[in-house]
């Protein structure tokens, strides 16, 4: 083996990744001739060798380098031992090649690893000079300036980083969908047996529109799919290989914040943002955009966008027949929203969502979705009026009753406006 090709690794670099205990034990393995089968793989900048463990078993050990302008730099160690990476066997391999380059050990001395069981019978290799142990203050500063780089353990603690450089992590996204459901789901269950003027049949039920989100990932056909993802399996994200780590962490934090303000056991298929009670939602959505986590829908042609602050009040207007109409009025960027196509986010309300008008009998899945935080406090009364998506019409003969009995209560609970 041409030693001129093998990078020399500094002691502090080994200690930074392996730790002080690993350094000392690795030095003992190297001194006792436990390392052999050394070879250098130039095209992969990897040093390989076999290290005899404390028993009779030898472990396949690799030291990975990265090519830099100033020379190759030690970045990671891998091993077939139970630890899996940056272990004492990695340190032993490095110290052995270092000593070969220093001239304290010949290349042939490391041709075969010596099992620990027979190490006392074999002729000991020349002892390497033990490095000077750093002072406590040096260890403290080294821990701050050069924190350990610990590879994330894979399943059962074995490193699967061999192919990591060849794999591009799959991105994740947040899929949005408008969900229309009965306002009273319990009444809807018994609705099929209620009598109508025409006999037994279903009677019309009031509905509400919710904004659901769920995690999706790209498949091999470059389409967004749910796959094995789900809100109630967030704890399994740790074992899901090949996914964007930043996106995984964001989804876990998003779900944790959602659960922190709600009671219940599971989230089910969708997390509904109308139940996302924390205003931290807007911080999370901002972070999602910064890390490249996309907002998508089930259709490529649909969009999910985010607008500036929404201003909301209740408009009190006279009708042509002398009555009064109450309708929520939301304005975003100078545009007034259709009260029949919007809903609230959170309790207390911290945002609005609305959707575009469809064509013909188009379903909710074909609508574009927009979200915006609210600029002022929205009380429970106004929230219910918005979510009902229907104006309140007071007939002309009830005008005085409304003004005397109901108007004062409304004025105390929400901001009212009138063009008259």
C-alpha positions in Angstrom: 0.0 0.0 0.0 1.3 3.5 -1.0 1.3 5.4 2.3 1.8 8.7 0.4 -1.9 8.5 -0.6 -3.2 8.1 2.9 -4.1 11.3 4.8 -2.5 11.8 8.2 -5.2 12.5 10.8 -4.5 14.9 13.7 -5.1 13.7 17.2 -7.6 16.4 18.0 -9.7 15.5 14.9 -9.9 11.9 16.1 -10.8 13.0 19.7 -13.5 15.3 18.3 -15.4 12.5 16.6 -14.5 9.5 18.7 -14.2 11.0 22.2 -11.5 10.8 24.8 -12.5 7.2 25.9 -12.5 6.0 22.4 -9.1 7.5 21.7 -7.5 5.8 24.7 -9.0 2.4 23.9 -8.2 2.7 20.2 -4.6 3.6 21.1 -4.4 0.4 23.1 -5.8 -1.7 20.2 -3.3 -0.1 17.8 -0.3 -0.7 20.2 -1.3 -4.4 20.6 -1.5 -5.1 16.9 -5.2 -5.5 16.6 -5.4 -3.8 13.2 -4.7 -5.4 9.8 -5.9 -5.8 6.3 -5.4 -2.1 5.7 -6.1 -0.7 2.2 -6.7 2.7 0.7 -9.6 3.2 -1.8 -8.5 6.3 -3.7 -11.7 7.0 -5.7 -13.8 7.0 -2.5 -11.2 8.6 -0.3 -11.8 5.8 2.2 -9.4 3.9 4.4 -10.4 0.4 5.2 -9.1 -2.2 7.6 -10.0 -5.1 10.0 -9.8 -4.6 13.8 -9.8 -7.5 16.2 -12.3 -6.8 19.0 -12.1 -7.8 22.7 -13.3 -11.2 21.8 -12.4 -13.4 18.8 -14.3 -11.4 16.2 -12.8 -8.9 13.8 -14.7 -5.9 12.6 -14.8 -4.2 9.2 -13.8 -0.6 9.8 -13.7 2.4 7.4 -12.5 6.0 7.8 -14.1 8.4 5.3 -12.4 11.6 4.1 -13.5 14.6 2.2 -11.4 16.3 -0.4 -10.8 20.0 0.5 -8.4 22.7 -0.9 -6.0 22.2 2.1 -6.1 18.4 1.7 -8.3 15.5 2.6 -10.2 15.9 6.0 -11.4 13.1 8.2 -15.2 13.4 8.4 -16.6 10.1 9.6 -15.9 6.6 10.7 -17.9 3.4 10.1 -17.7 0.0 11.7 -19.5 -3.3 11.7 -19.3 -3.4 15.5 -22.5 -2.9 17.5 -21.7 0.8 18.0 -21.6 1.3 14.2 -19.7 4.6 13.8 -17.0 6.7 15.3 -15.9 4.0 17.7 -12.7 2.8 19.3 -12.0 0.5 16.2 -12.1 3.6 14.0 -9.5 5.3 16.3 -7.4 2.1 16.2 -7.3 2.1 12.4 -6.3 5.8 12.3 -3.5 5.4 14.9 -2.1 2.4 13.1 -1.8 4.2 9.7 -0.5 7.3 11.5 2.3 5.2 13.2 3.1 3.6 9.8 3.6 7.0 8.3 5.7 8.1 11.3 7.9 5.1 10.9 7.1 3.5 14.3 5.3 0.5 12.6 6.0 -1.2 9.3 3.2 -1.8 6.8 3.7 -5.6 7.0 3.2 -5.4 10.8 -0.4 -4.4 10.2 -1.1 -7.1 7.5 -3.1 -9.3 9.8 -5.1 -8.3 13.0 -4.1 -10.1 16.1 -7.1 -11.5 18.1 -7.3 -10.4 21.7 -7.2 -14.0 22.9 -3.8 -14.5 21.4 -2.4 -11.0 21.8 -0.4 -12.0 24.9 1.5 -14.7 22.9 2.4 -12.5 20.0 5.4 -10.3 19.8 4.2 -6.8 20.8 4.5 -4.0 18.2 6.6 -1.0 18.9 4.8 1.3 21.3 3.5 4.5 19.8 4.1 7.6 21.8 1.0 8.5 23.7 -0.3 12.0 23.0 -0.1 14.5 25.7 -3.5 14.7 27.5 -5.0 18.2 27.1 -5.6 20.3 30.1 -9.2 20.6 31.4 -9.6 24.1 30.1 -8.5 22.9 26.6 -11.1 20.2 26.7 -13.8 22.7 27.6 -12.9 25.1 24.8 -12.5 22.2 22.3 -16.0 21.0 23.2 -17.4 24.5 22.5 -15.3 25.3 19.3 -15.5 21.7 17.9 -18.7 20.0 19.0 -18.8 16.2 18.3 -20.3 15.3 14.9 -22.4 12.3 15.7 -24.0 10.5 12.8 -27.7 9.7 13.3 -28.0 6.0 14.3 -30.0 3.9 11.9 -32.2 0.9 12.7 -30.9 -1.1 15.7 -28.0 1.2 16.1 -26.1 0.0 12.9 -24.8 2.7 10.6 -26.4 2.8 7.1 -24.4 5.8 6.0 -22.5 3.9 3.3 -24.9 4.9 0.6 -26.0 8.3 2.1 -23.9 10.3 -0.3 -25.5 8.6 -3.3 -29.1 9.3 -2.1 -30.9 12.6 -2.6 -33.4 13.0 0.3 -37.0 13.0 -0.8 -38.8 16.2 -0.1 -42.0 16.3 2.0 -45.0 18.7 1.6 -48.1 19.8 3.4 -51.3 19.0 1.5 -54.3 21.2 2.0 -57.9 20.2 1.4 -61.3 21.8 2.0 -63.5 19.3 3.9 -67.2 19.8 3.9 -69.0 18.0 6.7 -72.3 18.2 8.7 -72.4 21.0 11.3 -73.9 18.4 13.7 -72.4 15.0 12.8 -74.5 13.2 15.4 -77.8 14.5 13.9 -76.6 13.4 10.5 -76.4 9.8 11.6 -80.0 9.6 12.4 -81.1 11.9 9.6 -81.9 9.0 7.2 -84.9 7.9 9.2 -86.5 11.3 9.7 -89.9 12.0 8.2 -90.2 14.7 5.5 -93.4 16.0 3.9 -92.9 13.5 1.2 -92.4 10.6 3.6 -89.4 9.0 5.2 -86.1 10.4 3.9 -83.3 12.7 4.4 -83.8 16.3 5.5 -81.3 19.0 4.5 -78.5 19.4 7.1 -76.3 22.5 7.8 -72.7 22.0 6.8 -69.4 23.5 7.7 -66.2 23.8 5.7 -62.9 22.9 7.4 -59.3 23.3 6.2 -57.5 20.0 6.6 -53.7 19.4 6.2 -51.6 16.2 6.1 -48.0 15.3 5.2 -47.2 13.9 1.7 -44.1 12.8 -0.1 -42.9 12.4 -3.7 -43.0 9.0 -5.2 -41.0 7.6 -8.0 -43.4 9.0 -10.5 -42.8 12.5 -9.0 -46.3 12.7 -7.6 -47.3 13.7 -4.1 -48.6 10.7 -2.2 -49.4 9.9 1.4 -47.5 6.6 1.4 -46.7 5.5 4.9 -47.0 9.0 6.4 -49.6 10.0 8.9 -50.1 12.3 11.8 -50.5 9.5 14.3 -47.3 7.8 13.2 -45.0 10.9 13.7 -43.0 8.8 16.2 -41.9 6.5 13.4 -40.3 9.3 11.4 -37.0 8.5 13.1 -36.8 5.2 11.3 -38.0 6.5 7.8 -34.8 6.7 5.7 -34.3 8.8 2.6 -36.6 11.7 3.6 -35.6 15.3 4.0 -34.5 15.6 7.6 -35.5 19.3 7.9 -39.0 18.6 6.6 -39.4 15.7 9.0 -38.5 17.9 12.0 -40.8 20.6 10.9 -43.8 18.2 10.6 -43.0 16.8 14.0 -42.9 20.3 15.6 -46.1 21.3 13.7 -48.0 18.3 15.0 -46.7 18.8 18.6 -47.8 22.4 18.7 -51.2 21.4 17.3 -51.7 18.7 20.0 -50.5 21.0 22.8 -53.7 23.1 22.6 -56.2 20.3 22.2 -57.6 17.5 24.1 -57.9 14.0 22.5 -55.9 11.0 21.7 -55.3 11.0 18.0 -55.3 13.4 15.0 -56.7 11.0 12.4 -56.2 11.4 8.7 -56.2 15.2 8.7 -55.2 18.0 11.1 -57.9 20.7 10.7 -56.4 24.2 10.9 -59.7 25.6 12.2 -58.7 23.6 15.3 -55.1 24.8 15.3 -55.5 27.1 18.4 -52.0 28.4 18.7 -51.1 31.6 16.7 -47.6 30.0 16.4 -49.1 28.5 13.2 -48.0 31.6 11.3 -44.4 31.3 12.5 -44.4 27.6 11.5 -45.8 28.4 8.0 -43.1 31.0 7.6 -40.4 28.5 8.6 -41.9 25.9 6.2 -41.4 28.3 3.3 -37.8 29.0 4.4 -36.8 25.3 4.4 -38.5 24.6 1.1 -41.5 22.6 2.4 -44.2 23.1 -0.2 -47.9 23.7 0.2 -49.8 21.6 -2.2 -53.4 20.3 -3.0 -54.6 17.1 -4.5 -54.7 18.8 -7.9 -51.7 20.3 -9.6 -53.8 23.2 -11.0 -54.8 24.4 -7.6 -52.8 26.7 -5.4 -52.3 27.5 -1.7 -51.3 31.0 -1.0 -50.8 33.3 2.0 -52.0 36.9 2.1 -51.4 39.9 4.3 -53.5 40.6 7.4 -57.3 40.4 7.2 -59.6 43.0 8.8 -63.0 41.8 10.0 -66.1 43.4 11.3 -69.9 42.9 11.0 -71.8 45.0 8.5 -75.3 46.1 9.5 -77.3 47.1 6.3 -80.9 48.0 5.6 -82.6 45.8 3.0 -85.0 46.9 0.3 -88.0 45.6 2.1 -87.2 47.7 5.3 -85.5 44.8 7.2 -81.9 44.6 8.4 -79.1 42.2 7.2 -76.1 41.2 9.4 -73.2 39.9 7.4 -69.5 39.4 8.4 -67.2 41.7 6.3 -63.5 40.7 5.8 -61.1 42.8 3.7 -57.7 41.7 2.6 -55.5 44.0 0.5 -58.4 46.2 -0.3 -60.5 43.2 -1.6 -63.7 42.2 0.2 -64.1 38.5 0.7 -67.3 36.5 -0.1 -68.7 35.7 3.4 -70.1 32.4 1.9 -66.6 31.2 1.1 -64.5 31.7 4.2 -63.8 30.3 7.6 -61.9 31.0 10.8 -58.6 29.5 12.1 -58.2 28.7 15.8 -60.0 29.5 19.0 -59.5 32.3 19.8 -59.4 33.2 16.1 -56.0 34.2 14.8 -56.6 33.8 11.1 -58.9 33.3 8.2 -59.0 31.0 5.2 -61.1 31.3 2.1 -61.5 29.6 -1.3 -62.2 30.6 -4.8 -65.5 30.3 -6.5 -66.0 27.1 -8.5 -67.6 26.5 -11.8 -70.9 24.7 -12.2 -71.1 21.7 -9.9 -67.3 21.7 -9.1 -66.3 20.1 -5.9 -64.3 21.7 -3.0 -61.2 19.9 -4.2 -61.1 22.2 -7.3 -60.8 25.5 -5.4 -57.8 27.6 -4.7 -57.1 28.2 -1.0 -55.8 31.4 0.7 -54.8 32.0 4.3 -54.2 35.2 6.3 -53.7 36.2 9.9 -56.3 38.6 11.4 -55.4 42.2 12.4 -57.7 42.4 15.4 -59.4 40.3 18.1 -62.3 38.2 16.8 -64.7 37.3 19.6 -66.7 34.1 19.8 -69.9 35.7 18.5 -68.3 37.0 15.3 -66.5 33.6 14.9 -69.8 31.8 14.9 -71.3 34.3 12.4 -68.4 33.8 10.0 -68.4 30.0 10.3 -72.2 29.9 9.6 -71.5 31.4 6.2 -75.1 32.7 6.1 -76.2 36.3 6.7 -78.8 37.0 9.4 -81.9 38.6 7.9 -84.2 40.5 10.3 -87.6 41.2 8.7 -89.0 44.7 8.7 -91.7 44.0 11.3 -88.9 42.8 13.8 -86.7 45.9 13.2 -87.6 47.6 16.5 -87.2 44.3 18.5 -83.7 43.8 17.0 -82.6 47.4 17.6 -83.8 47.4 21.2 -82.9 43.9 22.4 -80.2 42.5 20.1 -78.2 45.4 18.7 -76.8 46.5 22.1 -75.5 42.9 22.7 -73.9 42.7 19.3 -72.2 46.1 19.7 -70.6 44.9 23.0 -69.3 41.7 21.4 -68.0 42.8 18.0 -67.1 45.7 15.8 -70.2 46.9 13.7 -70.2 49.0 10.6 -72.9 50.5 8.5 -73.0 52.5 5.2 -76.0 54.4 6.5 
